[in-house]
């Protein structure tokens, strides 16, 4: 499997990773060793090397790979695997954390969870291991468990803004009908990054207003293309949880469902920005296609009403681009694509 390319829904907001040098001793059990052997098989023979000069301190080497893992997950996975048998417990734990992050970026979310869970089992006080476990559980749609690990993490790293933001997203998933769900957590993340504006307190729009704004954008696109979408857009709060459990990104902003049953899912972790679709060359939107916008995921990116409307405009434009397979550049900027689960690991200053 090659290194993923294309748009990546992540934002790095931490300085990187600080390992726990006082980690308790532990051994990798047979199931974990078997899993590690399977992870190694993901790395092609030509990629089994460390392109950079190793640091004198093994933990420093692992730290450097953790910081740059999204750009070279296969190399990071190879480096992590090499150090899983290190005699120093802290190095083995750091290797599991790095393996989890690399597997996450490669789209192997259950394996990412396995590696992170092993690290947490070995050292329950590792903020880095708890973070990787929480983001893996979130991506698998196991939201209650992810929330529990975030609770544990925030007791250790209360200044790690991405953890507050992700716990806000978890609470939205657990209580989507409540517009106040997660607000305190989003506010905590925003307060910690007030100088950069990285995280926002989402603006919640009434369902009828959101629907009206979406329908208006569809009519604008229909008038500009001289065609018809065959119907207005459907607005739902969030993707169906069963689809998330099957691999759909829980942060998707939109979905294009084809005329056939079950159409519209992409298997790529880094598919079209914001949405997923089954493409087919068309001159106009095919009859029976269903446009879906996920209200909460759009709102989660937006600090005010104007930003929500702009994000709706961008999402509808992307839906039309996907439906027509025009591959046109989307000129609408919209809100920054900030996703907490893609953030770097917590460090000492986050405690």
VEXTI-750105 format. One record per residue (C-alpha): residue in three letters; residue number from 1; x, y, z. Coordinates in steps of 0.001 Angstrom, whole numbers, plus 500000, padded with zeros to 6 digits. Layout:
BEGIN
  code  pos       u       v       w
   ALA  NUM       X       Y       Z
...
! end
This chain:
BEGIN
  code  pos       u       v       w
   UNK    1  500000  500000  500000
   UNK    2  501479  503349  498986
   UNK    3  501750  506501  500982
   UNK    4  498436  508414  500803
   UNK    5  498376  511518  498634
   UNK    6  495908  514330  498118
   UNK    7  494005  516506  500588
   UNK    8  494405  515454  504201
   UNK    9  491907  516465  506862
   UNK   10  494319  517226  509658
   UNK   11  495842  520105  511549
   UNK   12  498992  519864  513658
   UNK   13  498692  521970  516778
   UNK   14  501140  520391  519194
   UNK   15  504949  520419  519355
   UNK   16  505140  516658  519332
   UNK   17  505699  513831  521627
   UNK   18  507426  513435  524975
   UNK   19  507936  509848  526102
   UNK   20  507600  508633  529661
   UNK   21  511121  507563  530648
   UNK   22  509791  505982  533870
   UNK   23  507476  503607  532014
   UNK   24  506832  500253  533709
   UNK   25  508369  497147  532210
   UNK   26  506178  494884  530054
   UNK   27  506411  492249  527360
   UNK   28  504641  492032  524020
   UNK   29  502315  489023  524150
   UNK   30  501887  486607  521251
   UNK   31  498723  488229  519767
   UNK   32  500507  491591  519708
   UNK   33  503643  490049  518174
   UNK   34  501462  488421  515496
   UNK   35  499793  491766  514832
   UNK   36  503193  493472  514584
   UNK   37  504309  490918  512005
   UNK   38  501188  491738  510000
   UNK   39  501947  495454  510239
   UNK   40  505442  494845  508874
   UNK   41  503911  493195  505811
   UNK   42  502277  496526  504960
   UNK   43  505708  498027  504334
   UNK   44  507144  497086  500912
   UNK   45  510708  495775  500863
   UNK   46  511950  498969  499243
   UNK   47  510548  501041  502072
   UNK   48  512181  499168  504928
   UNK   49  514788  501758  505791
   UNK   50  515125  504990  507718
   UNK   51  516002  507734  505238
   UNK   52  517241  510106  507932
   UNK   53  520294  509856  510142
   UNK   54  519269  508233  513439
   UNK   55  519500  510407  516532
   UNK   56  521805  509352  519344
   UNK   57  518728  509010  521548
   UNK   58  516286  506385  520230
   UNK   59  513376  508287  521779
   UNK   60  514440  511377  519828
   UNK   61  514341  509320  516615
   UNK   62  510830  508133  517433
   UNK   63  509824  511693  518334
   UNK   64  511013  513012  514969
   UNK   65  509105  510324  513081
   UNK   66  505961  511028  515093
   UNK   67  506075  514707  514140
   UNK   68  506369  513951  510437
   UNK   69  504364  510713  510319
   UNK   70  501506  511975  508080
   UNK   71  503971  512540  505247
   UNK   72  505717  509160  505500
   UNK   73  503577  506649  507442
   UNK   74  505202  503583  505874
   UNK   75  508695  504672  506904
   UNK   76  507369  505559  510360
   UNK   77  505758  502129  510686
   UNK   78  509045  500465  509740
   UNK   79  510954  502502  512330
   UNK   80  508341  501724  514991
   UNK   81  508500  498017  514227
   UNK   82  512298  497997  514537
   UNK   83  512102  499263  518109
   UNK   84  509226  497142  519435
   UNK   85  511771  494733  520891
   UNK   86  513967  497398  522498
   UNK   87  515085  496498  526047
   UNK   88  513934  499892  527383
   UNK   89  510183  499855  528233
   UNK   90  509735  503553  527379
   UNK   91  511086  502910  523886
   UNK   92  508703  499979  523346
   UNK   93  505750  502128  524437
   UNK   94  506845  505001  522205
   UNK   95  507172  502513  519330
   UNK   96  503607  501325  519869
   UNK   97  502399  504933  519883
   UNK   98  504250  505660  516624
   UNK   99  502949  502422  515084
   UNK  100  499402  503428  516019
   UNK  101  499752  506820  514380
   UNK  102  501306  505352  511224
   UNK  103  498574  502719  510949
   UNK  104  495927  505437  511412
   UNK  105  497305  507458  508500
   UNK  106  497420  504304  506403
   UNK  107  493724  503697  507073
   UNK  108  494174  500597  509273
   UNK  109  492113  501914  512150
   UNK  110  491531  498667  514037
   UNK  111  495253  497935  513965
   UNK  112  495868  501513  515134
   UNK  113  493538  500829  518055
   UNK  114  495318  497565  518866
   UNK  115  498724  499266  519020
   UNK  116  497447  502168  521103
   UNK  117  495551  499868  523476
   UNK  118  498739  497879  524068
   UNK  119  500585  501106  524879
   UNK  120  497844  502192  527309
   UNK  121  497768  498762  528937
   UNK  122  501532  499007  529465
   UNK  123  501422  502579  530759
   UNK  124  497951  503938  531641
   UNK  125  499572  507268  532489
   UNK  126  500887  507888  528966
   UNK  127  499035  510887  527522
   UNK  128  500423  510075  524066
   UNK  129  499078  506516  524162
   UNK  130  495677  507677  525415
   UNK  131  495452  510206  522580
   UNK  132  496212  507644  519893
   UNK  133  493683  505246  521438
   UNK  134  491005  507936  521578
   UNK  135  491417  508970  517934
   UNK  136  491412  505347  516759
   UNK  137  488211  504632  518684
   UNK  138  486617  507801  517295
   UNK  139  487457  506822  513716
   UNK  140  485941  503373  514311
   UNK  141  482664  504921  515504
   UNK  142  483168  503752  519102
   UNK  143  482264  507149  520500
   UNK  144  481461  506292  524125
   UNK  145  484814  504530  524517
   UNK  146  486613  507413  522814
   UNK  147  484978  509824  525243
   UNK  148  486164  507764  528206
   UNK  149  489771  507805  527004
   UNK  150  489559  511551  526394
   UNK  151  488315  512002  529965
   UNK  152  491417  510128  531148
   UNK  153  493702  512129  528866
   UNK  154  492408  515526  529924
   UNK  155  493185  514700  533547
   UNK  156  496824  514391  532436
   UNK  157  497028  517032  529686
   UNK  158  494395  519655  530408
   UNK  159  495993  522198  528043
   UNK  160  495945  519928  524981
   UNK  161  493344  521746  522889
   UNK  162  492716  518984  520285
   UNK  163  491550  516652  523078
   UNK  164  488936  519207  524174
   UNK  165  487830  519695  520563
   UNK  166  487574  515956  519913
   UNK  167  485625  515415  523141
   UNK  168  483244  518100  521908
   UNK  169  482799  516152  518663
   UNK  170  482236  512947  520614
   UNK  171  479510  514611  522689
   UNK  172  477849  515844  519518
   UNK  173  477773  512277  518220
   UNK  174  476289  511022  521485
   UNK  175  473590  513727  521597
   UNK  176  473235  515072  518066
   UNK  177  469732  516475  518585
   UNK  178  471008  518772  521316
   UNK  179  472512  521962  519819
   UNK  180  474376  522581  523087
   UNK  181  476155  519211  523050
   UNK  182  479902  519614  523417
   UNK  183  479762  523404  523675
   UNK  184  481825  523632  526864
   UNK  185  484537  521411  525374
   UNK  186  484660  523391  522130
   UNK  187  484897  526580  524194
   UNK  188  487819  525154  526193
   UNK  189  489688  524273  522975
   UNK  190  488992  527714  521497
   UNK  191  490216  529464  524659
   UNK  192  493512  527544  524577
   UNK  193  494158  528601  520971
   UNK  194  492589  532062  521009
   UNK  195  495748  533592  519518
   UNK  196  495621  531369  516413
   UNK  197  491877  530777  516090
   UNK  198  492539  527100  515391
   UNK  199  489420  525836  517157
   UNK  200  485994  527465  517236
   UNK  201  482804  527203  519243
   UNK  202  480420  525941  516530
   UNK  203  477511  528104  515493
   UNK  204  474307  526050  515512
   UNK  205  471673  526936  512938
   UNK  206  468006  525963  513184
   UNK  207  467267  522945  511018
   UNK  208  464739  524783  508843
   UNK  209  467191  527630  508211
   UNK  210  469977  525219  507317
   UNK  211  467669  523359  504920
   UNK  212  466551  526607  503291
   UNK  213  470151  527736  502795
   UNK  214  471081  524387  501248
   UNK  215  468066  524369  498919
   UNK  216  468875  527912  497797
   UNK  217  472415  526905  496852
   UNK  218  471131  523940  494829
   UNK  219  468785  526266  492914
   UNK  220  471680  528629  492198
   UNK  221  473762  525784  490750
   UNK  222  470823  524516  488712
   UNK  223  470296  527965  487217
   UNK  224  473999  528372  486425
   UNK  225  474318  524982  484719
   UNK  226  470955  525081  482968
   UNK  227  470161  521670  484389
   UNK  228  468280  520166  487268
   UNK  229  469505  518192  490217
   UNK  230  466213  516340  490163
   UNK  231  465418  517401  493709
   UNK  232  466703  519463  496569
   UNK  233  469312  518443  499085
   UNK  234  468572  516273  502108
   UNK  235  469916  517567  505418
   UNK  236  470678  515116  508199
   UNK  237  472571  515810  511401
   UNK  238  475367  513244  511035
   UNK  239  476344  510226  508918
   UNK  240  474662  506986  509862
   UNK  241  476723  505364  512612
   UNK  242  476656  502010  510839
   UNK  243  478391  503625  507865
   UNK  244  481080  505029  510158
   UNK  245  481604  501557  511594
   UNK  246  482094  500348  507999
   UNK  247  484787  502949  507350
   UNK  248  483123  506260  506444
   UNK  249  484845  509261  508026
   UNK  250  482716  510507  510947
   UNK  251  483635  514097  510008
   UNK  252  482226  513933  506461
   UNK  253  480402  517078  505413
   UNK  254  478395  515565  502568
   UNK  255  477407  512386  500787
   UNK  256  476370  511758  497197
   UNK  257  474249  508655  496871
   UNK  258  473829  507174  493430
   UNK  259  470624  505739  491969
   UNK  260  471662  502225  492933
   UNK  261  471217  500966  496483
   UNK  262  474214  501586  498665
   UNK  263  476030  503869  496224
   UNK  264  478243  506724  497221
   UNK  265  480904  505369  499561
   UNK  266  484582  505905  498933
   UNK  267  487109  503420  500299
   UNK  268  489841  506067  500397
   UNK  269  490865  507687  503660
   UNK  270  491798  510797  501720
   UNK  271  488993  511006  499196
   UNK  272  487366  514116  497789
   UNK  273  487554  516939  500310
   UNK  274  484629  516829  502673
   UNK  275  482553  514102  501051
   UNK  276  482303  510697  499485
   UNK  277  480772  509572  496227
   UNK  278  480610  506962  493473
   UNK  279  481656  508787  490340
   UNK  280  480490  508311  486774
   UNK  281  480996  510669  483818
   UNK  282  477862  512812  483371
   UNK  283  476848  516008  481616
   UNK  284  474148  516699  484201
   UNK  285  473051  515237  487502
   UNK  286  471557  511796  486973
   UNK  287  467975  511155  487952
   UNK  288  467730  509458  491318
   UNK  289  470924  510889  492780
   UNK  290  470569  512036  496367
   UNK  291  472469  515010  497754
   UNK  292  473034  514803  501522
   UNK  293  474568  517432  503800
   UNK  294  475635  516597  507361
   UNK  295  474591  519628  509357
   UNK  296  476568  519091  512562
   UNK  297  479839  518354  510750
   UNK  298  479498  521510  508676
   UNK  299  478618  523594  511726
   UNK  300  481532  522155  513719
   UNK  301  483914  524085  511447
   UNK  302  482097  527412  511677
   UNK  303  482144  530157  514296
   UNK  304  479169  532194  513022
   UNK  305  476151  532176  510716
   UNK  306  478051  533661  507789
   UNK  307  480673  530918  508020
   UNK  308  477974  528216  508065
   UNK  309  476358  529622  504927
   UNK  310  479732  529788  503181
   UNK  311  480487  526204  504179
   UNK  312  477096  525137  502806
   UNK  313  477960  526907  499537
   UNK  314  481280  525068  499328
   UNK  315  479745  521690  500178
   UNK  316  476983  522039  497583
   UNK  317  479575  523080  494990
   UNK  318  481570  519950  495820
   UNK  319  478439  517817  495545
   UNK  320  477737  519151  492045
   UNK  321  481367  518691  491066
   UNK  322  481213  515073  492258
   UNK  323  477839  514399  490595
   UNK  324  478997  515807  487244
   UNK  325  482564  514497  487654
   UNK  326  483772  517816  486321
   UNK  327  486952  517903  488446
   UNK  328  486571  521661  488619
   UNK  329  488519  523701  491137
   UNK  330  486221  524891  493919
   UNK  331  486764  528636  494309
   UNK  332  484732  528882  497521
   UNK  333  487165  528912  500429
   UNK  334  484814  527976  503256
   UNK  335  486016  527284  506785
   UNK  336  489471  525779  507472
   UNK  337  489348  521993  507561
   UNK  338  490422  521528  511180
   UNK  339  489984  518000  512510
   UNK  340  491089  517312  516050
   UNK  341  491863  513635  515517
   UNK  342  494643  514517  513052
   UNK  343  496541  516636  515563
   UNK  344  499979  515815  516854
   UNK  345  500593  514215  520239
   UNK  346  500378  516049  523575
   UNK  347  503625  517249  525122
   UNK  348  504825  518336  528559
   UNK  349  503470  521856  528138
   UNK  350  499941  520443  527689
   UNK  351  499806  519092  531243
! end
